[in-house]
Amino acid sequence: MAYPKQTFQLVMVPHRPVHTDEEINQDLAPAFGILQRATGLQALWRGKKHEDRYTQVALLLWESLAASHAFFTSADYTEFHRLIQAAMNGRRIEWQSHTLIDTTGIDDKSHLLRTLESPAIEVALTKVVEGGVAGYYSQFRKIVVPILNDDPGCDGHFVSPLVENPQDQLLLINWRSVDVSVQLAM
């Protein structure tokens, strides 16, 4: 079954320890160059995971889930995989986090783009109890959305169920700085 909706993908790229970001970015550049040219890839954002300095996060916007799958079944992916191995040092990329754009009303493209225009994006994967997804979204809209909208350190949010398991939710929050997120968590 084809999914005509745009698809957003979270990718975790653990890499070997390095002294500088420039060093690992140079090692990853050839592989990410292949990914950036993938048919159907509309945008790619990269950053580093705050809690784990040896993990990069890539956020991909595909024209559809089929476009994402087409890349992973292509010869280009084989070359991507070959090129990235030296930087990975035996670690494995986590690819299995896709969401469809505009399924919940708070996961449309404007929410996503507003969230991605940020110096600090909090990424959370939340597991919702079986049968509780509708309640999760009801409470999220009722309680969390007003809090985030009123918080001067928050400039946007996006939440959507994963295609792989709709009980799992991908939440992105746009914070003006890492310090704002840490202060709120205390």
Secondary structure as GFF3:
##gff-version 3
##sequence-region A 1 186
A	DSSP	beta_strand	7	14	.	.	.	ID=ss1
A	DSSP	alpha_helix	21	36	.	.	.	ID=ss2
A	DSSP	beta_strand	41	48	.	.	.	ID=ss3
A	DSSP	beta_strand	55	62	.	.	.	ID=ss4
A	DSSP	alpha_helix	65	72	.	.	.	ID=ss5
A	DSSP	alpha_helix	75	88	.	.	.	ID=ss6
A	DSSP	beta_strand	98	100	.	.	.	ID=ss7
A	DSSP	alpha_helix	109	116	.	.	.	ID=ss8
A	DSSP	beta_strand	120	127	.	.	.	ID=ss9
A	DSSP	alpha_helix	133	139	.	.	.	ID=ss10
A	DSSP	pi_helix	140	144	.	.	.	ID=ss11
A	DSSP	alpha_helix	145	150	.	.	.	ID=ss12
A	DSSP	beta_strand	154	161	.	.	.	ID=ss13
A	DSSP	beta_strand	168	175	.	.	.	ID=ss14
A	DSSP	alpha_helix	178	185	.	.	.	ID=ss15
###
